Amino acid sequence: MLNVEGVTMGVNYGTNKVRFTSPVPVGSQVRAGATLASVEEVANGVQIAMDVIVEIKGAPKPACVAQVISRLYR
């Protein structure tokens, strides 16, 4: 769990390395997990990169693998 304090604004800054590795059939159960990949200081805040994996229940490989970039400002 990521707990962030003292943030006045968060911005979805974009994505890196997006791969759609498997189609998601209609009605499928999906779940997403994320791990913190990096934190860098930027003017008035920090930029974080999260590695995200979207999985399909019972599927041998994930539906999507991406790195999501956000900026958190003080």
PDB file of N, CA, C and O in Angstrom, chain B, residues numbered from 101:
ATOM      1  N   MET B 101       0.842  -1.177   0.000  1.00  0.00           N
ATOM      2  CA  MET B 101       0.000   0.000   0.000  1.00  0.00           C
ATOM      3  C   MET B 101       0.884   1.236   0.000  1.00  0.00           C
ATOM      4  O   MET B 101       1.869   1.311   0.735  1.00  0.00           O
ATOM      5  N   LEU B 102       0.528   2.187  -0.818  1.00  0.00           N
ATOM      6  CA  LEU B 102       1.283   3.436  -0.929  1.00  0.00           C
ATOM      7  C   LEU B 102       0.550   4.512  -0.152  1.00  0.00           C
ATOM      8  O   LEU B 102      -0.609   4.805  -0.442  1.00  0.00           O
ATOM      9  N   ASN B 103       1.208   5.102   0.828  1.00  0.00           N
ATOM     10  CA  ASN B 103       0.623   6.166   1.622  1.00  0.00           C
ATOM     11  C   ASN B 103       1.415   7.443   1.364  1.00  0.00           C
ATOM     12  O   ASN B 103       2.618   7.497   1.619  1.00  0.00           O
ATOM     13  N   VAL B 104       0.732   8.472   0.855  1.00  0.00           N
ATOM     14  CA  VAL B 104       1.397   9.727   0.511  1.00  0.00           C
ATOM     15  C   VAL B 104       0.736  10.852   1.303  1.00  0.00           C
ATOM     16  O   VAL B 104      -0.489  10.963   1.327  1.00  0.00           O
ATOM     17  N   GLU B 105       1.550  11.686   1.949  1.00  0.00           N
ATOM     18  CA  GLU B 105       1.028  12.791   2.743  1.00  0.00           C
ATOM     19  C   GLU B 105       1.567  14.119   2.222  1.00  0.00           C
ATOM     20  O   GLU B 105       2.635  14.168   1.612  1.00  0.00           O
ATOM     21  N   GLY B 106       0.824  15.188   2.466  1.00  0.00           N
ATOM     22  CA  GLY B 106       1.270  16.535   2.112  1.00  0.00           C
ATOM     23  C   GLY B 106       1.153  16.872   0.643  1.00  0.00           C
ATOM     24  O   GLY B 106       1.805  17.807   0.177  1.00  0.00           O
ATOM     25  N   VAL B 107       0.343  16.141  -0.098  1.00  0.00           N
ATOM     26  CA  VAL B 107       0.172  16.384  -1.532  1.00  0.00           C
ATOM     27  C   VAL B 107      -1.055  17.268  -1.748  1.00  0.00           C
ATOM     28  O   VAL B 107      -2.133  16.992  -1.220  1.00  0.00           O
ATOM     29  N   THR B 108      -0.878  18.329  -2.528  1.00  0.00           N
ATOM     30  CA  THR B 108      -2.014  19.207  -2.842  1.00  0.00           C
ATOM     31  C   THR B 108      -2.608  18.910  -4.211  1.00  0.00           C
ATOM     32  O   THR B 108      -3.755  19.262  -4.486  1.00  0.00           O
ATOM     33  N   MET B 109      -1.820  18.258  -5.073  1.00  0.00           N
ATOM     34  CA  MET B 109      -2.318  17.938  -6.411  1.00  0.00           C
ATOM     35  C   MET B 109      -1.531  16.753  -6.979  1.00  0.00           C
ATOM     36  O   MET B 109      -0.311  16.676  -6.835  1.00  0.00           O
ATOM     37  N   GLY B 110      -2.248  15.838  -7.623  1.00  0.00           N
ATOM     38  CA  GLY B 110      -1.633  14.727  -8.325  1.00  0.00           C
ATOM     39  C   GLY B 110      -1.990  14.797  -9.799  1.00  0.00           C
ATOM     40  O   GLY B 110      -3.128  15.108 -10.149  1.00  0.00           O
ATOM     41  N   VAL B 111      -1.027  14.509 -10.665  1.00  0.00           N
ATOM     42  CA  VAL B 111      -1.240  14.595 -12.107  1.00  0.00           C
ATOM     43  C   VAL B 111      -0.836  13.273 -12.756  1.00  0.00           C
ATOM     44  O   VAL B 111       0.265  12.773 -12.523  1.00  0.00           O
ATOM     45  N   ASN B 112      -1.728  12.709 -13.572  1.00  0.00           N
ATOM     46  CA  ASN B 112      -1.374  11.550 -14.380  1.00  0.00           C
ATOM     47  C   ASN B 112      -0.469  12.067 -15.489  1.00  0.00           C
ATOM     48  O   ASN B 112      -0.934  12.741 -16.408  1.00  0.00           O
ATOM     49  N   TYR B 113       0.808  11.758 -15.408  1.00  0.00           N
ATOM     50  CA  TYR B 113       1.802  12.333 -16.316  1.00  0.00           C
ATOM     51  C   TYR B 113       1.972  11.517 -17.590  1.00  0.00           C
ATOM     52  O   TYR B 113       2.488  12.030 -18.584  1.00  0.00           O
ATOM     53  N   GLY B 114       1.544  10.245 -17.579  1.00  0.00           N
ATOM     54  CA  GLY B 114       1.636   9.436 -18.788  1.00  0.00           C
ATOM     55  C   GLY B 114       2.016   8.000 -18.494  1.00  0.00           C
ATOM     56  O   GLY B 114       1.960   7.542 -17.353  1.00  0.00           O
ATOM     57  N   THR B 115       2.406   7.293 -19.555  1.00  0.00           N
ATOM     58  CA  THR B 115       2.794   5.889 -19.419  1.00  0.00           C
ATOM     59  C   THR B 115       4.053   5.597 -20.220  1.00  0.00           C
ATOM     60  O   THR B 115       4.360   6.271 -21.203  1.00  0.00           O
ATOM     61  N   ASN B 116       4.767   4.580 -19.776  1.00  0.00           N
ATOM     62  CA  ASN B 116       5.935   4.064 -20.490  1.00  0.00           C
ATOM     63  C   ASN B 116       5.716   2.580 -20.730  1.00  0.00           C
ATOM     64  O   ASN B 116       4.997   1.935 -19.968  1.00  0.00           O
ATOM     65  N   LYS B 117       6.310   2.037 -21.754  1.00  0.00           N
ATOM     66  CA  LYS B 117       6.372   0.595 -21.970  1.00  0.00           C
ATOM     67  C   LYS B 117       5.017  -0.100 -21.848  1.00  0.00           C
ATOM     68  O   LYS B 117       4.911  -1.089 -21.124  1.00  0.00           O
ATOM     69  N   VAL B 118       3.996   0.378 -22.522  1.00  0.00           N
ATOM     70  CA  VAL B 118       2.678  -0.259 -22.463  1.00  0.00           C
ATOM     71  C   VAL B 118       2.643  -1.438 -23.426  1.00  0.00           C
ATOM     72  O   VAL B 118       2.978  -1.305 -24.603  1.00  0.00           O
ATOM     73  N   ARG B 119       2.226  -2.609 -22.902  1.00  0.00           N
ATOM     74  CA  ARG B 119       2.093  -3.810 -23.725  1.00  0.00           C
ATOM     75  C   ARG B 119       0.750  -4.458 -23.433  1.00  0.00           C
ATOM     76  O   ARG B 119       0.438  -4.748 -22.278  1.00  0.00           O
ATOM     77  N   PHE B 120      -0.048  -4.689 -24.473  1.00  0.00           N
ATOM     78  CA  PHE B 120      -1.298  -5.427 -24.362  1.00  0.00           C
ATOM     79  C   PHE B 120      -0.990  -6.849 -24.822  1.00  0.00           C
ATOM     80  O   PHE B 120      -0.953  -7.129 -26.020  1.00  0.00           O
ATOM     81  N   THR B 121      -0.770  -7.739 -23.862  1.00  0.00           N
ATOM     82  CA  THR B 121      -0.232  -9.061 -24.170  1.00  0.00           C
ATOM     83  C   THR B 121      -1.288 -10.132 -24.386  1.00  0.00           C
ATOM     84  O   THR B 121      -0.973 -11.220 -24.867  1.00  0.00           O
ATOM     85  N   SER B 122      -2.540  -9.841 -24.036  1.00  0.00           N
ATOM     86  CA  SER B 122      -3.601 -10.832 -24.188  1.00  0.00           C
ATOM     87  C   SER B 122      -4.955 -10.122 -24.237  1.00  0.00           C
ATOM     88  O   SER B 122      -5.173  -9.171 -23.487  1.00  0.00           O
ATOM     89  N   PRO B 123      -5.872 -10.569 -25.112  1.00  0.00           N
ATOM     90  CA  PRO B 123      -7.203  -9.955 -25.133  1.00  0.00           C
ATOM     91  C   PRO B 123      -7.996 -10.335 -23.880  1.00  0.00           C
ATOM     92  O   PRO B 123      -7.748 -11.377 -23.274  1.00  0.00           O
ATOM     93  N   VAL B 124      -8.943  -9.487 -23.503  1.00  0.00           N
ATOM     94  CA  VAL B 124      -9.793  -9.739 -22.343  1.00  0.00           C
ATOM     95  C   VAL B 124     -11.183 -10.113 -22.846  1.00  0.00           C
ATOM     96  O   VAL B 124     -11.896  -9.254 -23.365  1.00  0.00           O
ATOM     97  N   PRO B 125     -11.586 -11.389 -22.703  1.00  0.00           N
ATOM     98  CA  PRO B 125     -12.923 -11.793 -23.136  1.00  0.00           C
ATOM     99  C   PRO B 125     -14.014 -11.078 -22.317  1.00  0.00           C
ATOM    100  O   PRO B 125     -13.823 -10.794 -21.135  1.00  0.00           O
ATOM    101  N   VAL B 126     -15.129 -10.797 -22.944  1.00  0.00           N
ATOM    102  CA  VAL B 126     -16.261 -10.164 -22.266  1.00  0.00           C
ATOM    103  C   VAL B 126     -16.659 -11.022 -21.071  1.00  0.00           C
ATOM    104  O   VAL B 126     -16.750 -12.245 -21.173  1.00  0.00           O
ATOM    105  N   GLY B 127     -16.893 -10.367 -19.939  1.00  0.00           N
ATOM    106  CA  GLY B 127     -17.310 -11.056 -18.740  1.00  0.00           C
ATOM    107  C   GLY B 127     -16.177 -11.610 -17.889  1.00  0.00           C
ATOM    108  O   GLY B 127     -16.428 -12.214 -16.846  1.00  0.00           O
ATOM    109  N   SER B 128     -14.948 -11.416 -18.314  1.00  0.00           N
ATOM    110  CA  SER B 128     -13.794 -11.919 -17.559  1.00  0.00           C
ATOM    111  C   SER B 128     -13.621 -11.164 -16.244  1.00  0.00           C
ATOM    112  O   SER B 128     -13.986  -9.994 -16.129  1.00  0.00           O
ATOM    113  N   GLN B 129     -13.058 -11.857 -15.257  1.00  0.00           N
ATOM    114  CA  GLN B 129     -12.668 -11.202 -14.018  1.00  0.00           C
ATOM    115  C   GLN B 129     -11.225 -10.751 -14.171  1.00  0.00           C
ATOM    116  O   GLN B 129     -10.357 -11.539 -14.547  1.00  0.00           O
ATOM    117  N   VAL B 130     -10.972  -9.477 -13.877  1.00  0.00           N
ATOM    118  CA  VAL B 130      -9.624  -8.928 -13.986  1.00  0.00           C
ATOM    119  C   VAL B 130      -9.209  -8.316 -12.659  1.00  0.00           C
ATOM    120  O   VAL B 130     -10.047  -7.927 -11.845  1.00  0.00           O
ATOM    121  N   ARG B 131      -7.906  -8.239 -12.458  1.00  0.00           N
ATOM    122  CA  ARG B 131      -7.369  -7.548 -11.291  1.00  0.00           C
ATOM    123  C   ARG B 131      -6.069  -6.879 -11.704  1.00  0.00           C
ATOM    124  O   ARG B 131      -5.394  -7.318 -12.635  1.00  0.00           O
ATOM    125  N   ALA B 132      -5.731  -5.811 -10.995  1.00  0.00           N
ATOM    126  CA  ALA B 132      -4.493  -5.089 -11.283  1.00  0.00           C
ATOM    127  C   ALA B 132      -3.661  -5.003 -10.017  1.00  0.00           C
ATOM    128  O   ALA B 132      -4.186  -4.853  -8.914  1.00  0.00           O
ATOM    129  N   GLY B 133      -2.372  -5.099 -10.196  1.00  0.00           N
ATOM    130  CA  GLY B 133      -1.423  -4.918  -9.104  1.00  0.00           C
ATOM    131  C   GLY B 133      -0.352  -3.940  -9.542  1.00  0.00           C
ATOM    132  O   GLY B 133      -0.065  -3.809 -10.732  1.00  0.00           O
ATOM    133  N   ALA B 134       0.237  -3.254  -8.577  1.00  0.00           N
ATOM    134  CA  ALA B 134       1.258  -2.262  -8.918  1.00  0.00           C
ATOM    135  C   ALA B 134       2.396  -2.308  -7.906  1.00  0.00           C
ATOM    136  O   ALA B 134       2.190  -2.585  -6.724  1.00  0.00           O
ATOM    137  N   THR B 135       3.593  -2.032  -8.395  1.00  0.00           N
ATOM    138  CA  THR B 135       4.761  -1.889  -7.526  1.00  0.00           C
ATOM    139  C   THR B 135       5.452  -0.576  -7.860  1.00  0.00           C
ATOM    140  O   THR B 135       5.478  -0.150  -9.015  1.00  0.00           O
ATOM    141  N   LEU B 136       6.001   0.048  -6.854  1.00  0.00           N
ATOM    142  CA  LEU B 136       6.701   1.311  -7.033  1.00  0.00           C
ATOM    143  C   LEU B 136       8.047   1.047  -7.693  1.00  0.00           C
ATOM    144  O   LEU B 136       8.883   0.335  -7.138  1.00  0.00           O
ATOM    145  N   ALA B 137       8.259   1.617  -8.873  1.00  0.00           N
ATOM    146  CA  ALA B 137       9.497   1.394  -9.632  1.00  0.00           C
ATOM    147  C   ALA B 137      10.549   2.462  -9.338  1.00  0.00           C
ATOM    148  O   ALA B 137      11.736   2.156  -9.225  1.00  0.00           O
ATOM    149  N   SER B 138      10.107   3.730  -9.213  1.00  0.00           N
ATOM    150  CA  SER B 138      11.077   4.801  -8.951  1.00  0.00           C
ATOM    151  C   SER B 138      10.379   6.043  -8.415  1.00  0.00           C
ATOM    152  O   SER B 138       9.179   6.242  -8.603  1.00  0.00           O
ATOM    153  N   VAL B 139      11.172   6.872  -7.742  1.00  0.00           N
ATOM    154  CA  VAL B 139      10.720   8.175  -7.248  1.00  0.00           C
ATOM    155  C   VAL B 139      11.821   9.170  -7.569  1.00  0.00           C
ATOM    156  O   VAL B 139      12.985   8.956  -7.228  1.00  0.00           O
ATOM    157  N   GLU B 140      11.443  10.267  -8.233  1.00  0.00           N
ATOM    158  CA  GLU B 140      12.412  11.316  -8.581  1.00  0.00           C
ATOM    159  C   GLU B 140      11.866  12.664  -8.149  1.00  0.00           C
ATOM    160  O   GLU B 140      10.671  12.928  -8.283  1.00  0.00           O
ATOM    161  N   GLU B 141      12.737  13.514  -7.633  1.00  0.00           N
ATOM    162  CA  GLU B 141      12.309  14.863  -7.270  1.00  0.00           C
ATOM    163  C   GLU B 141      12.151  15.705  -8.524  1.00  0.00           C
ATOM    164  O   GLU B 141      12.968  15.642  -9.443  1.00  0.00           O
ATOM    165  N   VAL B 142      11.080  16.497  -8.546  1.00  0.00           N
ATOM    166  CA  VAL B 142      10.842  17.501  -9.588  1.00  0.00           C
ATOM    167  C   VAL B 142      10.503  18.797  -8.867  1.00  0.00           C
ATOM    168  O   VAL B 142      10.307  18.798  -7.651  1.00  0.00           O
ATOM    169  N   ALA B 143      10.433  19.890  -9.598  1.00  0.00           N
ATOM    170  CA  ALA B 143      10.112  21.179  -8.982  1.00  0.00           C
ATOM    171  C   ALA B 143       8.795  21.078  -8.214  1.00  0.00           C
ATOM    172  O   ALA B 143       7.769  20.710  -8.786  1.00  0.00           O
ATOM    173  N   ASN B 144       8.822  21.401  -6.932  1.00  0.00           N
ATOM    174  CA  ASN B 144       7.647  21.434  -6.045  1.00  0.00           C
ATOM    175  C   ASN B 144       7.005  20.073  -5.788  1.00  0.00           C
ATOM    176  O   ASN B 144       5.854  20.021  -5.355  1.00  0.00           O
ATOM    177  N   GLY B 145       7.713  18.968  -6.041  1.00  0.00           N
ATOM    178  CA  GLY B 145       7.105  17.670  -5.776  1.00  0.00           C
ATOM    179  C   GLY B 145       7.983  16.506  -6.186  1.00  0.00           C
ATOM    180  O   GLY B 145       9.209  16.607  -6.228  1.00  0.00           O
ATOM    181  N   VAL B 146       7.321  15.390  -6.489  1.00  0.00           N
ATOM    182  CA  VAL B 146       8.025  14.185  -6.906  1.00  0.00           C
ATOM    183  C   VAL B 146       7.320  13.552  -8.096  1.00  0.00           C
ATOM    184  O   VAL B 146       6.118  13.732  -8.294  1.00  0.00           O
ATOM    185  N   GLN B 147       8.079  12.816  -8.874  1.00  0.00           N
ATOM    186  CA  GLN B 147       7.529  12.016  -9.969  1.00  0.00           C
ATOM    187  C   GLN B 147       7.717  10.557  -9.589  1.00  0.00           C
ATOM    188  O   GLN B 147       8.819  10.128  -9.246  1.00  0.00           O
ATOM    189  N   ILE B 148       6.618   9.793  -9.653  1.00  0.00           N
ATOM    190  CA  ILE B 148       6.706   8.372  -9.325  1.00  0.00           C
ATOM    191  C   ILE B 148       6.375   7.535 -10.555  1.00  0.00           C
ATOM    192  O   ILE B 148       5.546   7.913 -11.382  1.00  0.00           O
ATOM    193  N   ALA B 149       7.039   6.398 -10.653  1.00  0.00           N
ATOM    194  CA  ALA B 149       6.757   5.420 -11.709  1.00  0.00           C
ATOM    195  C   ALA B 149       6.276   4.148 -11.027  1.00  0.00           C
ATOM    196  O   ALA B 149       6.925   3.640 -10.113  1.00  0.00           O
ATOM    197  N   MET B 150       5.136   3.639 -11.477  1.00  0.00           N
ATOM    198  CA  MET B 150       4.559   2.415 -10.935  1.00  0.00           C
ATOM    199  C   MET B 150       4.480   1.382 -12.052  1.00  0.00           C
ATOM    200  O   MET B 150       3.966   1.667 -13.134  1.00  0.00           O
ATOM    201  N   ASP B 151       4.995   0.171 -11.786  1.00  0.00           N
ATOM    202  CA  ASP B 151       4.850  -0.944 -12.722  1.00  0.00           C
ATOM    203  C   ASP B 151       3.506  -1.602 -12.446  1.00  0.00           C
ATOM    204  O   ASP B 151       3.264  -2.083 -11.339  1.00  0.00           O
ATOM    205  N   VAL B 152       2.637  -1.626 -13.442  1.00  0.00           N
ATOM    206  CA  VAL B 152       1.271  -2.134 -13.290  1.00  0.00           C
ATOM    207  C   VAL B 152       1.083  -3.378 -14.161  1.00  0.00           C
ATOM    208  O   VAL B 152       1.490  -3.405 -15.322  1.00  0.00           O
ATOM    209  N   ILE B 153       0.465  -4.397 -13.583  1.00  0.00           N
ATOM    210  CA  ILE B 153       0.126  -5.616 -14.319  1.00  0.00           C
ATOM    211  C   ILE B 153      -1.368  -5.863 -14.161  1.00  0.00           C
ATOM    212  O   ILE B 153      -1.873  -5.920 -13.040  1.00  0.00           O
ATOM    213  N   VAL B 154      -2.073  -6.010 -15.273  1.00  0.00           N
ATOM    214  CA  VAL B 154      -3.500  -6.335 -15.266  1.00  0.00           C
ATOM    215  C   VAL B 154      -3.633  -7.801 -15.660  1.00  0.00           C
ATOM    216  O   VAL B 154      -3.232  -8.196 -16.754  1.00  0.00           O
ATOM    217  N   GLU B 155      -4.202  -8.609 -14.754  1.00  0.00           N
ATOM    218  CA  GLU B 155      -4.307 -10.047 -14.962  1.00  0.00           C
ATOM    219  C   GLU B 155      -5.759 -10.458 -15.210  1.00  0.00           C
ATOM    220  O   GLU B 155      -6.694  -9.817 -14.729  1.00  0.00           O
ATOM    221  N   ILE B 156      -5.922 -11.541 -15.970  1.00  0.00           N
ATOM    222  CA  ILE B 156      -7.231 -12.131 -16.246  1.00  0.00           C
ATOM    223  C   ILE B 156      -7.300 -13.442 -15.462  1.00  0.00           C
ATOM    224  O   ILE B 156      -6.384 -14.261 -15.541  1.00  0.00           O
ATOM    225  N   LYS B 157      -8.368 -13.641 -14.715  1.00  0.00           N
ATOM    226  CA  LYS B 157      -8.509 -14.869 -13.928  1.00  0.00           C
ATOM    227  C   LYS B 157      -8.459 -16.096 -14.838  1.00  0.00           C
ATOM    228  O   LYS B 157      -9.221 -16.206 -15.798  1.00  0.00           O
ATOM    229  N   GLY B 158      -7.543 -17.019 -14.517  1.00  0.00           N
ATOM    230  CA  GLY B 158      -7.405 -18.262 -15.260  1.00  0.00           C
ATOM    231  C   GLY B 158      -6.583 -18.177 -16.535  1.00  0.00           C
ATOM    232  O   GLY B 158      -6.387 -19.195 -17.199  1.00  0.00           O
ATOM    233  N   ALA B 159      -6.097 -16.997 -16.896  1.00  0.00           N
ATOM    234  CA  ALA B 159      -5.316 -16.835 -18.126  1.00  0.00           C
ATOM    235  C   ALA B 159      -3.829 -17.065 -17.839  1.00  0.00           C
ATOM    236  O   ALA B 159      -3.351 -16.735 -16.754  1.00  0.00           O
ATOM    237  N   PRO B 160      -3.102 -17.625 -18.802  1.00  0.00           N
ATOM    238  CA  PRO B 160      -1.681 -17.909 -18.581  1.00  0.00           C
ATOM    239  C   PRO B 160      -0.782 -16.667 -18.593  1.00  0.00           C
ATOM    240  O   PRO B 160       0.316 -16.694 -18.039  1.00  0.00           O
ATOM    241  N   LYS B 161      -1.240 -15.588 -19.218  1.00  0.00           N
ATOM    242  CA  LYS B 161      -0.422 -14.374 -19.227  1.00  0.00           C
ATOM    243  C   LYS B 161      -1.305 -13.155 -18.987  1.00  0.00           C
ATOM    244  O   LYS B 161      -2.519 -13.226 -19.179  1.00  0.00           O
ATOM    245  N   PRO B 162      -0.711 -12.036 -18.568  1.00  0.00           N
ATOM    246  CA  PRO B 162      -1.496 -10.846 -18.245  1.00  0.00           C
ATOM    247  C   PRO B 162      -2.111 -10.190 -19.481  1.00  0.00           C
ATOM    248  O   PRO B 162      -1.669 -10.410 -20.608  1.00  0.00           O
ATOM    249  N   ALA B 163      -3.130  -9.387 -19.241  1.00  0.00           N
ATOM    250  CA  ALA B 163      -3.777  -8.644 -20.321  1.00  0.00           C
ATOM    251  C   ALA B 163      -2.962  -7.404 -20.691  1.00  0.00           C
ATOM    252  O   ALA B 163      -2.891  -7.021 -21.859  1.00  0.00           O
ATOM    253  N   CYS B 164      -2.351  -6.785 -19.683  1.00  0.00           N
ATOM    254  CA  CYS B 164      -1.609  -5.542 -19.924  1.00  0.00           C
ATOM    255  C   CYS B 164      -0.475  -5.423 -18.919  1.00  0.00           C
ATOM    256  O   CYS B 164      -0.621  -5.763 -17.745  1.00  0.00           O
ATOM    257  N   VAL B 165       0.652  -4.936 -19.404  1.00  0.00           N
ATOM    258  CA  VAL B 165       1.802  -4.619 -18.563  1.00  0.00           C
ATOM    259  C   VAL B 165       2.216  -3.200 -18.951  1.00  0.00           C
ATOM    260  O   VAL B 165       2.443  -2.915 -20.127  1.00  0.00           O
ATOM    261  N   ALA B 166       2.314  -2.312 -17.960  1.00  0.00           N
ATOM    262  CA  ALA B 166       2.636  -0.910 -18.259  1.00  0.00           C
ATOM    263  C   ALA B 166       3.371  -0.272 -17.099  1.00  0.00           C
ATOM    264  O   ALA B 166       3.343  -0.771 -15.974  1.00  0.00           O
ATOM    265  N   GLN B 167       4.028   0.834 -17.388  1.00  0.00           N
ATOM    266  CA  GLN B 167       4.610   1.665 -16.342  1.00  0.00           C
ATOM    267  C   GLN B 167       3.873   2.996 -16.376  1.00  0.00           C
ATOM    268  O   GLN B 167       3.895   3.707 -17.381  1.00  0.00           O
ATOM    269  N   VAL B 168       3.222   3.321 -15.266  1.00  0.00           N
ATOM    270  CA  VAL B 168       2.401   4.528 -15.163  1.00  0.00           C
ATOM    271  C   VAL B 168       3.191   5.599 -14.419  1.00  0.00           C
ATOM    272  O   VAL B 168       3.755   5.335 -13.357  1.00  0.00           O
ATOM    273  N   ILE B 169       3.230   6.806 -14.976  1.00  0.00           N
ATOM    274  CA  ILE B 169       3.991   7.913 -14.397  1.00  0.00           C
ATOM    275  C   ILE B 169       3.011   8.945 -13.815  1.00  0.00           C
ATOM    276  O   ILE B 169       2.073   9.372 -14.489  1.00  0.00           O
ATOM    277  N   SER B 170       3.241   9.332 -12.569  1.00  0.00           N
ATOM    278  CA  SER B 170       2.419  10.360 -11.912  1.00  0.00           C
ATOM    279  C   SER B 170       3.325  11.397 -11.289  1.00  0.00           C
ATOM    280  O   SER B 170       4.457  11.105 -10.905  1.00  0.00           O
ATOM    281  N   ARG B 171       2.815  12.608 -11.193  1.00  0.00           N
ATOM    282  CA  ARG B 171       3.530  13.666 -10.475  1.00  0.00           C
ATOM    283  C   ARG B 171       2.670  14.106  -9.305  1.00  0.00           C
ATOM    284  O   ARG B 171       1.472  14.349  -9.446  1.00  0.00           O
ATOM    285  N   LEU B 172       3.301  14.203  -8.162  1.00  0.00           N
ATOM    286  CA  LEU B 172       2.636  14.619  -6.930  1.00  0.00           C
ATOM    287  C   LEU B 172       3.266  15.925  -6.480  1.00  0.00           C
ATOM    288  O   LEU B 172       4.476  15.998  -6.265  1.00  0.00           O
ATOM    289  N   TYR B 173       2.435  16.964  -6.336  1.00  0.00           N
ATOM    290  CA  TYR B 173       2.937  18.296  -5.986  1.00  0.00           C
ATOM    291  C   TYR B 173       2.555  18.663  -4.575  1.00  0.00           C
ATOM    292  O   TYR B 173       1.482  18.307  -4.088  1.00  0.00           O
ATOM    293  N   ARG B 174       3.463  19.393  -3.915  1.00  0.00           N
ATOM    294  CA  ARG B 174       3.247  19.865  -2.539  1.00  0.00           C
ATOM    295  C   ARG B 174       2.426  21.128  -2.544  1.00  0.00           C
ATOM    296  O   ARG B 174       2.136  21.681  -1.483  1.00  0.00           O
TER     297      ARG B 174
END
